[in-house]
Amino acid sequence: MNKPLFLILLTLLAAAPAFADAEKKPIQVQGDSVEYFHERQTVVGTGNVVIDYEGTRLAADKVTVHMTTKEATAEGNVILTQKGSVFKGDRGVYNFGTRTGDVERLRAEVEPHYYARAKRIEKISDEHYRCRDGWITTCKGDHPFYRIQATHIDIYPEQKVVIRNAVLYVRQVPVMYVPYYVQYFFDFERLPVQLIPGKNSEWGAFLLSKWRYNLIEQPAVKSRGNVLVDYRTERGLAYGAENFYRTDALGRGAARFYFISDEKPPEEASQERHRAQWRHQMRLAPDTTLSAEINDLSDATVIKDFFFREEYERDVLPDNYLSIITAKPEYTLSVLQRSRLDEFFTVVERNPEVRFDTYNRPFLDTPFYARHEFQGTNLNKEFADSGVEFDASRFDSNHTLSYAGRVGDISVVPHAGTRHTYYSRDSGGERDSVRTVYDAGVDFSTRFFNVYDVSVHRWGLDWNRLRHIFAPTVSYNWRPSPTVDRGSLQQFDALDAIDKQHFIRFNFENRVQTKEGKDLATRQIARVIPFFDLDYDTHRLDNIGYDAEFQPWPWLGIESDMIYDSVDQRVETANADLWFSRGAVSFAIGQRYLRDESMQTTTELRWRVNDEWEVRLYDRYEFETSENKEYELTVSKAFDCVIVDFTYNHRDGDTFFVALRLAAFPDVPFGLSQTYNRPKTPAVTGIGARRYT
């Protein structure tokens, strides 16, 4: 019986006891030739045979289905598809009733990003496959760059892979043995083990490693992390662990521990060095958040010595605090406890601090708005390694009354405020005092714009008319001398340094916009804000500066800002950045100037030579001392599924290291490389990288 399409209909179900349940969906066999043998209760399909049954598809050159048992035997180019995962083989047996089966000489593609080979795979259930004598990888092809080979691999689609007696191979070379390993699909972003070999003057030859683990993976509780084992020939063996957790009931957080018996510790540190950290955040109520952080360090430089890029550059002073914040539409209430655990840091402790702040709200039935701020703090400032400290209790209240009015097109907002601060002791540690501060002022602002019928369609520009927006702001501020001079107060923070002021601030914002593209979408191409203060006490201009951005093309931009000191008639700070990213090349250069301290130029160049090679150059030059503070060269080679980075860095010595990344997930787990920081601009695109805007 040769038919393009043959269906096992409900009439056949009546003849087959196994199909007596009318609610069961019939098996439909499609193929070039389909034959039904009534005596044996079998259907045989040959030539492009396909069976779709309740989310499972079986395709092969030939399929024999036993209708009473729902068992199908497939031969030749067997393809079994379920939940986006594809299993291919030479021969297979599958039972549509029990949803179990096996495929010989397996070739599998399982979402999201991995591939497997095995001599045999068994389908234990809809949620469980078992491979025997096979391997798994994220690389396509029969000869992947790396693979994890094992005698026993359990695959749970959309959940995890469990591997027993595994060996990691790189280019057919066995690298390490892993007796038991679990890999969750959502976390398949890196290799099970990350190794970073290298060498520098501080550490000598080194090997950094992170061994991934998943402790708990439940809908309501997740806990995973890394075990760290590092060796440095000049410093010794180090080990640690980090854990990242999230729970529905108790929030999320992270815990880290690291220990090294340092063979060359700095003078101020002992040989036994460590760091421990715990961070946590949770919702106590829909509008209330608890945050906490605890850091315990063996010495002041342990983070700088071993986690410079990853942590020290971002946070020089680790914090220890507990904070509870309630944010309502009408007010914010917060409680902060900050303590010092390590005596080698200078810290202002708050034991505790309670704040209550209201937002601008209508005052009674008047056109005025009122804002109130209250805080009470037990302060204790402890100085590093000295035993010197001073303390005081401080209670502060600040009240501001404002009026939002208009005079024609001009917004006029007068405001007046009073602040009262109680100190339990003065700078001599003797008597208490109450400081009173008065503030008054008025803000004027308006906005003008004009549209110019100017279009530019050359040099790659696509400007369709220009819109200039001018928004000037003038602010008058007056504060007489506080009733208590700041010199007689202990200095804990900026609140204690309040002094008199009397000035007018001018701010002139200019923006230029155009419309581009087929959709004529609006894009800002320029923004310039000059500003300055006119000080009534000194009768001179102060705080003179500007902030500017210019982006004629979406792929090129210039940013600059500057502050000028009118007293010394010198530039106080100045910054400028030029960047572009177009095609295979991206480049950025920045200038940073801080008077009498630093004038640095930082540059970065990325060149994607082709689909396999990329080169990155980084340099930071200090003109004050006429020396290169740091330079770095990275050459990246992309293979079929991995990227290998070879990096040389010079900063207080030479460093060379090698990093291995998965092409689908190019982030490196170790923060050793330097990068050019360009806020506001898109990240450059490299091999395997994704563009972010």
C-alpha positions in Angstrom: 0.0 0.0 0.0 1.8 3.1 -1.3 0.3 6.4 -0.1 1.8 9.9 0.4 0.1 10.2 3.7 -1.4 7.4 5.9 -3.3 8.1 9.1 -4.2 5.6 11.8 -7.8 6.7 12.4 -10.3 6.1 15.2 -11.6 3.0 13.5 -8.2 1.3 14.1 -8.4 2.4 17.7 -11.5 0.3 18.2 -9.6 -2.8 16.9 -6.7 -2.2 19.2 -7.2 -2.8 23.0 -4.3 -0.6 23.8 -6.1 2.3 22.1 -9.5 1.7 23.7 -9.4 5.1 25.5 -11.1 7.4 23.0 -9.4 10.4 24.7 -6.0 9.3 23.5 -4.6 11.0 20.5 -4.0 8.6 17.5 -0.5 8.1 16.2 -0.2 9.7 12.7 2.5 8.2 10.4 3.5 10.2 7.4 6.0 9.1 4.7 6.6 8.4 1.1 5.2 4.8 1.7 3.0 3.8 4.6 1.7 0.2 5.1 -0.7 -1.2 7.8 -0.5 -4.9 8.7 -3.7 -5.8 10.5 -2.6 -9.2 11.7 0.5 -7.9 13.4 -1.1 -4.6 14.4 1.9 -2.7 13.0 2.4 0.2 10.6 5.6 0.4 8.5 6.6 3.7 7.0 9.5 4.2 4.6 11.0 7.2 3.0 11.0 10.6 4.8 8.9 9.1 7.7 7.7 11.6 10.3 5.6 11.0 13.4 4.4 14.0 15.5 2.8 12.9 18.8 2.1 15.2 21.8 5.2 17.4 21.5 7.6 14.7 20.3 8.7 14.3 16.7 10.3 11.1 15.4 11.8 11.2 11.8 13.8 8.5 10.0 14.2 6.6 6.7 12.1 3.8 8.1 9.8 3.5 11.1 7.9 0.4 12.3 5.1 1.2 14.9 3.6 -1.6 17.0 0.1 -0.2 17.6 -0.7 -2.3 20.7 2.3 -1.1 22.6 2.9 2.2 20.8 6.5 1.3 20.4 8.3 2.6 17.3 11.6 1.3 15.8 13.4 3.8 13.6 16.2 3.0 11.3 18.4 5.3 9.2 19.0 9.0 9.8 17.0 8.9 13.0 16.0 12.3 14.4 14.1 12.6 17.7 13.0 16.2 18.7 11.5 17.3 22.0 11.4 20.7 23.7 13.8 22.2 21.3 16.4 19.5 21.8 17.4 17.4 18.8 18.8 13.8 19.1 20.2 12.2 15.9 21.4 8.6 15.4 21.6 5.5 13.2 18.9 3.5 14.9 16.4 4.1 17.7 13.5 2.7 19.7 10.9 4.9 21.2 7.7 4.2 23.0 5.0 6.9 22.5 2.9 5.5 25.4 5.6 5.4 28.1 7.7 8.2 26.4 10.9 6.2 26.8 13.4 4.9 24.3 17.0 4.9 23.1 19.0 6.0 20.1 22.3 4.4 19.0 25.3 6.4 17.8 23.8 9.6 19.2 24.5 13.1 17.9 22.5 15.6 20.0 21.8 19.3 20.0 20.3 20.5 23.2 19.2 24.0 24.0 20.5 26.5 24.8 24.1 26.0 23.6 25.5 22.5 23.8 26.1 19.4 21.7 26.7 15.8 22.6 27.8 12.5 21.1 27.3 9.0 22.6 27.3 5.4 21.6 23.8 5.1 23.0 21.1 7.3 24.6 18.1 6.2 26.6 15.0 8.3 27.1 14.1 7.5 30.7 11.2 10.0 30.8 10.1 13.3 29.3 12.5 15.0 31.7 15.4 12.6 31.7 17.8 11.3 29.0 20.8 9.1 29.7 23.9 9.0 27.5 26.5 6.2 27.8 30.1 6.5 26.7 29.8 9.9 25.2 30.8 13.5 25.5 29.3 17.0 25.8 30.5 20.4 24.7 29.4 23.9 23.5 31.3 23.4 20.2 29.8 22.3 17.0 31.4 19.5 14.9 32.8 16.1 15.4 36.2 17.4 16.6 35.4 20.2 19.1 38.1 22.4 20.7 37.1 21.0 24.0 34.8 18.3 25.3 33.8 16.7 28.6 33.8 13.0 28.1 32.2 10.6 30.5 30.8 7.0 30.9 27.6 8.3 32.2 25.8 11.6 31.3 22.2 12.4 32.5 20.4 15.1 30.5 17.4 16.8 32.0 16.1 19.1 29.2 15.7 22.8 30.2 17.1 21.9 33.6 20.6 20.4 34.0 23.3 17.9 32.9 24.7 15.5 35.5 28.1 14.0 34.5 29.9 11.1 36.2 33.5 9.9 35.8 34.3 12.8 33.4 37.5 13.9 31.8 38.0 17.3 30.3 39.7 17.2 26.9 41.3 20.2 25.1 42.3 19.5 21.5 42.2 15.7 22.2 44.5 16.2 25.2 43.1 15.1 28.6 43.4 18.0 31.1 41.7 16.9 34.3 39.4 14.2 35.8 36.1 15.2 37.5 34.3 12.3 39.3 30.9 14.1 39.5 29.7 17.4 38.0 26.3 19.2 37.6 25.8 21.9 35.0 22.6 23.8 34.9 21.4 25.1 31.5 20.7 28.6 32.7 24.3 28.8 34.0 26.1 27.4 30.9 28.1 30.5 30.4 31.6 29.3 31.2 33.6 26.1 31.3 33.1 24.0 34.5 36.6 25.1 35.5 38.3 28.4 34.5 42.1 28.5 34.4 44.2 31.7 34.0 47.9 31.0 33.8 50.3 33.9 33.7 53.3 35.7 35.2 54.2 39.1 36.8 56.8 40.7 39.0 54.7 40.6 42.2 53.3 37.1 42.0 55.9 35.3 39.8 54.4 32.6 37.7 50.7 32.0 38.7 47.7 29.9 38.0 44.3 31.2 39.0 41.4 28.8 38.9 37.6 28.9 39.6 35.7 25.6 40.0 32.0 26.1 39.5 29.4 24.5 41.7 25.6 24.6 42.1 24.5 23.9 45.6 20.7 24.4 45.5 18.5 24.9 42.4 14.9 25.1 43.4 12.2 27.6 42.3 12.2 29.4 45.6 15.9 28.9 46.6 19.0 29.1 44.4 22.6 28.9 45.6 25.7 28.6 43.4 29.2 29.8 43.2 32.9 29.0 42.7 35.7 27.4 44.6 39.0 29.3 44.2 42.4 27.6 44.1 45.3 29.8 43.1 49.0 29.3 43.1 51.7 32.0 42.8 55.3 31.0 42.9 56.3 34.2 44.8 53.4 34.3 47.2 52.3 30.7 47.7 49.1 28.7 47.6 45.7 30.4 48.1 42.2 29.1 48.3 38.7 30.4 48.9 35.1 30.2 47.9 32.3 32.5 46.8 28.6 31.8 46.9 25.7 33.7 45.3 22.2 33.0 46.5 18.7 34.1 46.0 15.5 33.2 47.9 11.9 34.2 47.5 11.4 34.6 51.2 14.8 36.0 52.5 16.2 37.9 49.5 19.5 37.6 47.8 23.2 38.0 48.7 26.8 36.9 48.3 29.5 35.5 50.5 33.2 35.3 49.8 36.2 34.0 51.6 39.9 33.9 50.6 43.0 32.8 52.5 46.7 32.8 51.6 49.8 32.0 53.6 51.8 34.8 51.9 55.5 34.1 51.5 56.2 37.8 50.7 53.7 39.8 52.7 54.1 43.6 53.0 55.8 45.0 56.1 52.5 46.0 57.8 50.9 42.5 57.2 51.4 39.1 58.7 52.0 36.0 56.7 48.5 34.6 57.3 46.3 36.8 55.2 42.6 36.6 54.5 39.4 38.4 53.4 35.8 37.5 54.3 32.7 39.3 53.0 29.0 38.9 53.2 26.4 41.1 51.4 22.7 40.7 51.7 19.5 42.5 50.5 15.9 41.6 51.1 12.4 43.1 51.0 10.9 43.4 54.5 7.7 44.9 52.9 6.7 46.2 49.5 8.2 49.6 50.4 10.9 48.5 52.8 14.4 47.2 51.9 17.1 45.8 54.2 20.7 45.9 53.1 23.7 44.6 54.9 27.5 44.2 54.3 30.2 42.8 56.5 33.9 42.8 55.6 36.7 41.3 57.6 40.3 41.8 56.4 43.6 40.6 57.8 45.3 43.9 56.7 44.7 47.1 54.7 46.2 45.9 51.5 45.0 42.3 51.0 42.3 43.4 48.5 44.8 45.6 46.6 47.3 42.8 46.4 45.1 40.0 45.2 41.8 41.6 43.8 43.1 44.9 42.4 41.1 45.0 39.2 38.0 43.1 40.5 37.4 45.1 43.7 40.1 47.6 44.8 39.7 50.0 41.9 36.0 50.2 42.5 35.9 50.3 46.3 39.1 51.2 48.2 37.4 51.2 51.6 35.3 48.1 52.3 32.1 49.0 54.3 30.4 47.4 57.3 26.8 48.4 57.7 23.1 47.5 58.2 20.5 49.7 56.5 16.7 49.6 56.5 14.9 52.0 54.2 11.2 52.6 53.9 10.2 54.7 50.9 6.7 56.0 50.7 5.2 58.5 48.3 5.1 61.1 51.1 8.4 60.3 53.0 11.5 58.2 53.4 12.5 56.6 56.7 15.9 55.0 57.1 18.0 53.4 59.9 21.7 53.0 59.3 24.2 51.2 61.5 27.9 51.6 60.3 30.7 50.1 62.3 34.5 49.6 62.0 35.7 46.1 62.2 39.3 46.6 61.1 41.5 49.1 63.0 43.7 50.0 60.0 40.9 52.1 58.4 39.6 55.5 59.4 35.8 55.2 59.7 33.0 57.4 61.0 30.8 55.0 62.8 27.0 55.7 63.1 25.6 53.9 66.1 23.0 54.3 64.7 21.7 57.0 62.4 17.9 57.5 61.9 16.6 59.8 59.1 13.1 60.9 58.3 12.7 63.0 55.1 9.6 64.3 53.5 9.2 65.3 49.8 7.9 68.6 48.6 4.3 68.6 49.6 1.6 71.3 49.5 1.6 73.2 52.8 -1.9 73.2 54.3 -4.3 74.9 51.9 -1.7 77.4 50.6 0.2 77.6 47.2 3.4 76.9 49.2 5.3 73.6 49.3 7.2 72.3 52.4 10.0 69.8 52.8 11.3 68.5 56.1 14.4 66.5 57.0 15.2 65.0 60.4 18.2 62.9 61.5 19.6 61.7 64.7 23.1 60.1 64.9 25.5 58.8 67.5 28.8 59.5 65.8 32.2 58.1 66.5 35.2 58.8 64.3 38.1 56.3 64.7 41.4 57.0 63.1 43.5 54.2 61.5 46.2 52.5 63.6 46.3 55.3 66.2 43.8 54.7 68.9 42.6 58.3 68.4 38.9 58.9 68.2 36.3 61.4 69.0 32.5 61.1 69.3 29.3 63.1 69.6 25.6 62.8 69.4 24.1 65.0 66.7 20.4 65.8 66.0 19.6 67.8 62.9 16.4 69.2 61.5 16.1 71.1 58.2 12.9 72.8 57.0 12.3 74.4 53.6 9.3 76.4 52.3 9.0 77.2 48.6 6.6 78.6 46.2 6.2 77.6 42.5 5.2 80.6 40.5 5.4 81.9 37.0 5.9 85.3 35.5 4.9 85.0 31.8 7.2 82.2 30.4 9.6 82.4 33.4 9.4 79.9 36.3 10.0 81.7 39.6 10.6 79.5 42.7 11.5 81.5 45.9 12.5 79.4 48.9 13.5 79.9 52.5 14.8 77.4 55.1 16.1 77.0 58.5 18.3 74.3 60.0 18.9 73.5 63.7 21.6 71.1 64.7 22.4 69.9 68.3 25.9 68.6 69.2 26.5 66.8 72.5 30.1 68.1 72.5 32.2 70.6 70.6 35.7 70.2 69.1 37.3 70.4 72.5 35.1 67.6 73.8 33.6 69.8 76.4 30.2 71.6 76.2 27.2 70.9 74.0 25.9 73.4 71.5 23.0 74.2 69.1 23.9 75.6 65.6 21.2 77.5 63.7 21.5 78.1 59.9 19.2 80.2 57.7 18.9 79.9 54.0 17.0 81.9 51.4 17.0 82.2 47.7 15.0 82.2 44.4 15.4 80.2 41.2 14.5 81.6 37.8 14.3 79.3 34.7 12.8 79.4 31.3 13.1 77.6 27.9 13.2 78.7 24.3 13.7 76.8 21.1 13.9 77.5 17.4 13.8 75.2 14.4 16.2 75.8 11.5 15.4 74.5 8.0 18.9 73.1 7.6 19.6 69.7 6.1 22.9 67.9 5.6 23.3 64.8 3.5 27.0 64.5 2.9 30.0 62.9 4.7 27.7 60.2 6.0 25.5 62.7 7.8 21.7 62.5 7.6 20.5 65.7 9.3 16.9 66.8 8.5 16.4 70.2 10.1 18.0 71.4 13.3 16.3 72.3 16.6 18.1 74.5 19.1 16.8 74.5 22.7 18.1 77.1 25.1 17.2 76.7 28.8 18.8 79.3 31.1 18.7 79.1 34.9 19.6 81.7 37.4 19.7 80.9 41.1 20.2 83.3 44.0 21.3 81.8 47.3 22.0 83.5 50.6 23.1 82.0 53.9 24.4 84.2 56.7 27.0 82.9 59.1 25.8 80.0 61.2 25.4 80.7 64.9 28.2 78.3 65.7 31.5 78.5 63.7 32.4 75.3 62.0 35.9 75.5 63.5 34.5 74.8 67.0 32.7 71.7 65.8 34.0 68.2 65.4 34.1 67.3 61.7 32.4 64.1 60.9 30.9 64.9 57.4 29.8 67.7 55.2 26.9 68.7 57.5 29.5 69.9 60.1 31.3 72.0 57.5 28.4 74.3 56.6 29.4 77.9 56.3 28.0 81.2 55.0 27.4 81.8 51.4 26.0 84.6 49.2 26.1 84.1 45.4 24.1 83.9 42.1 24.6 80.9 40.0 24.1 81.1 36.2 23.6 78.0 34.1 22.9 78.2 30.3 22.0 74.8 28.8 22.1 74.6 25.0 20.9 71.5 23.1 20.9 70.8 19.3 18.7 68.1 17.9 18.0 66.7 14.5 15.9 64.0 12.8 17.6 61.0 11.1 16.7 57.9 9.2 13.6 56.7 7.4 11.6 57.1 10.6 13.0 60.6 11.2 13.8 59.7 14.8 15.0 62.6 17.0 18.7 62.5 18.1 20.7 64.9 20.1 23.9 65.9 18.4 25.2 68.6 20.8 24.8 69.7 24.3 26.8 72.6 25.9 26.3 74.0 29.4 28.4 76.9 30.5 28.0 78.0 34.1 29.5 80.3 36.7 28.8 81.8 40.1 28.9 85.5 41.1 30.0 85.7 44.7 28.7 88.7 46.6 31.2 88.4 49.5 34.3 88.4 47.3 32.8 90.3 44.4 34.3 88.0 41.8 33.3 85.1 39.5 33.7 81.6 41.0 33.0 78.0 40.0 33.5 78.8 36.3 33.2 75.9 33.9 31.3 74.1 31.3 30.0 70.6 30.3 29.8 69.7 26.6 28.9 66.8 24.4 29.1 66.6 20.6 28.1 63.5 18.6 27.8 64.4 14.9 27.5 60.7 13.9 26.1 57.9 16.0 29.5 56.2 15.9 31.6 59.2 16.9 31.5 61.5 19.9 33.4 64.1 21.9 32.8 64.9 25.6 34.5 67.6 27.7 34.2 69.4 31.0 36.2 72.0 32.9 36.3 73.9 36.2 38.3 77.2 36.4 39.6 78.7 39.7 39.2 82.4 39.4 41.2 83.1 42.5 44.4 81.5 41.3 43.4 82.1 37.7 44.2 78.5 36.8 42.2 75.5 35.6 41.2 73.3 38.5 40.0 70.2 36.7 39.6 69.4 33.0 38.5 66.2 31.1 38.1 65.5 27.4 37.2 62.3 25.5 37.1 61.4 21.9 35.7 58.0 20.8 34.5 56.2 17.7 33.4 52.7 16.8 32.9 51.9 13.2 33.2 48.5 11.4 36.2 46.5 12.6 37.9 49.4 14.4 37.1 51.2 17.6 39.2 53.9 19.3 39.0 56.1 22.4 41.3 58.7 23.9 40.8 60.7 27.1 42.6 63.4 28.9 42.3 63.8 32.7 43.7 66.9 34.4 43.7 67.6 38.2 45.7 70.7 39.1 49.1 70.1 40.7 48.4 66.4 40.9 47.9 64.6 37.6 47.6 65.1 33.9 46.9 61.7 32.3 46.1 60.6 28.8 44.4 57.2 28.3 43.9 55.5 25.0 42.4 52.3 23.8 42.4 50.8 20.3 40.5 47.6 19.2 41.0 46.2 15.8 39.0 43.1 14.7 41.4 41.8 12.0 39.0 39.1 10.8 36.5 36.6 12.3 39.4 34.8 14.1 41.8 37.5 15.3 41.4 40.7 17.3 44.0 43.1 18.8 43.5 45.5 21.7 45.9 48.2 22.8 45.6 50.2 26.1 47.9 52.9 27.4 47.8 55.4 30.3 50.5 58.1 30.3 51.2 60.6 33.1 52.6 63.9 31.8 53.4 65.2 35.4 56.1 62.6 35.7 56.6 61.9 32.0 56.1 58.1 32.4 53.8 55.4 31.2 51.7 54.4 34.2 50.3 51.4 32.4 50.1 49.8 29.0 48.5 46.6 27.9 48.4 44.5 24.7 45.8 41.7 24.1 45.7 39.4 21.1 42.6 37.3 20.9 42.2 34.1 18.7 38.7 32.7 18.1 38.3 29.0 17.4 35.1 27.4 16.5 33.5 27.8 19.9 36.2 29.4 22.2 38.2 32.5 22.4 41.8 32.5 23.7 43.2 35.9 25.0 46.9 36.4 25.3 47.5 39.5 27.4 50.7 41.4 28.3 50.3 44.2 30.9 52.9 46.6 32.4 52.0 48.4 35.6 54.5 48.4 38.4 56.0 45.4 36.7 55.2 43.0 33.9 52.3 40.7 33.8 51.5 38.0 31.2 48.4 35.8 31.3 46.2 33.6 29.1 42.4 33.5 29.3 40.0 31.0 27.7 36.4 32.1 27.0 33.4 30.5 25.4 32.5 32.3 22.2 28.7 32.3 23.0 29.5 33.8 26.5 32.6 36.0 26.2 32.8 37.5 29.7 35.9 36.5 31.6 35.5 35.5 35.2 38.7 37.1 36.3 39.3 40.9 36.4 42.9 41.1 35.3 42.6 43.2 32.1 42.4 47.0 32.0 39.8 48.8 30.0 39.1 52.4 29.0 36.1 53.8 30.9 33.9 55.9 28.8 30.6 56.7 30.6 27.5 57.6 28.4 28.9 55.9 25.3 28.3 52.4 23.7 30.6 49.6 24.5 32.9 48.6 21.7 32.3 45.3 19.9 35.0 42.5 19.9 35.2 38.9 19.0 32.2 37.1 20.5 31.0 40.3 22.2 27.6 41.8 22.2 26.9 45.5 21.6 25.1 47.3 24.4 23.6 50.7 24.1 
